[in-house]
Amino acid sequence: MRKSALFALAIGCLALSSAAPLARDRSNDIATWSTWETVFSHRDLQAVLGASVHSTSGEDMGHIVQILVDQAGTVRAAVIDFGGFLGVGSRKVVVDWAALHFAPEDQPQQIVLDLTREQVKAAPEYRSGKPVVVLGAALTPNPEF
């Protein structure tokens, strides 16, 4: 019994000595750096991936499948899965982020695109790894929601 108690004590000391480096100064540890936070109402933010997009005349333009950002992280465009039926015959087109308008809180998940169905249909298809053609709209006023 005494041998097993000594053995347990020795194992405990080994465990403590191997844990000792964990107690060192962590002033450079990322977890200890100061952070900030902002709290938004759930009505102030909107998830856009998968969201339906409509034209200003109410036509279904597809849904957002990807967001494209530049090297600085600024959102530049959205990739819309356009056309087709149940994914058959659809293609991806890229539209300028400024051509999208997001509805106020009383009409959640309504995204309006300042382009017609014909304009989007004529746009080249987006292909990853190839030059990206971003379809933009002429300056138009914000749509009425």
C-alpha positions in Angstrom: 0.0 0.0 0.0 2.9 2.3 0.9 4.6 1.6 -2.4 1.5 2.5 -4.4 1.1 5.7 -2.5 4.7 6.7 -3.2 4.2 5.7 -6.8 1.1 7.9 -7.1 2.9 10.8 -5.4 5.8 10.4 -7.9 3.4 10.4 -10.9 1.7 13.5 -9.5 5.0 15.3 -9.2 5.9 14.4 -12.8 2.5 15.7 -13.9 2.9 19.0 -12.1 6.5 19.5 -13.4 5.3 18.9 -17.0 2.4 21.3 -16.4 4.7 24.0 -15.0 5.6 25.5 -18.4 1.9 26.2 -18.9 2.0 28.6 -15.9 4.5 30.9 -17.7 3.9 34.5 -18.8 1.2 34.6 -21.5 1.4 38.3 -22.3 2.0 37.5 -25.9 -0.8 34.9 -26.1 -3.5 36.0 -28.5 -6.2 34.9 -26.1 -5.1 37.6 -23.6 -5.1 40.5 -26.1 -7.8 43.1 -25.8 -10.8 42.6 -28.0 -13.9 44.7 -28.8 -17.4 43.8 -29.5 -20.5 45.4 -31.0 -24.0 44.3 -30.3 -26.6 44.5 -33.1 -30.3 43.9 -32.9 -31.3 40.8 -34.9 -33.2 43.1 -37.2 -30.1 45.2 -38.1 -28.3 42.3 -39.8 -29.2 40.0 -42.6 -27.7 36.8 -43.8 -27.3 36.9 -47.5 -25.9 33.6 -48.6 -28.8 31.6 -50.1 -31.1 34.7 -50.0 -33.5 35.2 -52.9 -32.8 38.1 -55.3 -35.6 39.9 -57.2 -35.6 42.5 -59.9 -37.2 45.9 -59.3 -40.3 44.6 -61.2 -40.4 41.6 -58.8 -39.0 38.9 -61.1 -37.1 36.1 -59.5 -33.4 36.6 -60.3 -32.0 33.6 -58.4 -30.2 33.5 -55.1 -26.8 34.6 -53.7 -24.3 31.7 -53.6 -21.1 33.6 -52.9 -19.7 37.0 -51.9 -16.6 38.3 -53.5 -14.2 40.6 -51.6 -11.0 42.5 -52.8 -7.6 42.1 -51.2 -8.6 44.7 -48.5 -11.6 42.6 -47.5 -14.1 45.1 -49.0 -17.2 43.4 -50.4 -17.2 44.1 -54.2 -19.7 41.7 -55.7 -22.2 38.9 -55.3 -22.4 35.7 -57.2 -26.0 34.8 -58.1 -27.2 31.4 -59.2 -29.4 32.6 -62.0 -32.0 30.8 -64.2 -32.7 27.1 -64.5 -35.1 25.0 -62.6 -34.1 23.1 -59.5 -30.4 23.7 -60.3 -30.7 22.4 -63.9 -29.8 24.9 -66.5 -28.7 27.5 -64.0 -25.5 29.5 -64.2 -23.6 31.8 -61.9 -23.3 35.5 -62.8 -21.5 38.2 -60.8 -23.3 41.5 -59.9 -21.8 44.6 -58.4 -22.6 44.9 -54.6 -23.8 48.4 -55.2 -26.5 47.1 -57.5 -28.1 45.2 -54.6 -30.5 46.8 -52.2 -31.6 45.3 -48.9 -35.1 45.8 -47.5 -35.8 47.5 -44.2 -36.5 45.5 -41.1 -40.2 45.1 -41.8 -39.5 43.2 -45.0 -36.7 40.9 -44.1 -34.8 38.8 -46.6 -35.9 40.9 -49.6 -33.0 41.8 -51.8 -33.6 43.8 -55.0 -31.2 43.9 -57.9 -31.0 47.0 -60.1 -30.8 44.9 -63.3 -33.3 43.3 -65.6 -33.6 39.6 -66.3 -32.4 40.2 -69.8 -29.3 42.1 -68.6 -28.4 39.3 -66.2 -29.1 36.6 -68.8 -26.6 38.3 -71.2 -23.9 38.5 -68.6 -21.0 36.0 -68.9 -20.9 33.1 -66.6 -18.7 33.2 -63.5 -16.0 30.6 -63.4 -13.7 30.3 -60.4 -10.0 30.9 -61.3 -11.0 32.9 -64.5 -11.2 36.7 -64.9 -14.3 38.0 -63.2 -16.8 40.1 -65.1 -18.9 42.1 -62.7 -22.2 43.3 -64.0 -23.2 46.7 -62.7 -26.2 48.9 -63.1 -26.5 52.5 -64.3 -27.1 54.9 -61.5 -30.6 54.4 -60.4 -32.5 55.5 -57.3 -33.1 53.0 -54.5 -36.2 50.9 -55.0 -39.3 51.5 -53.1 -40.0 48.7 -50.6 
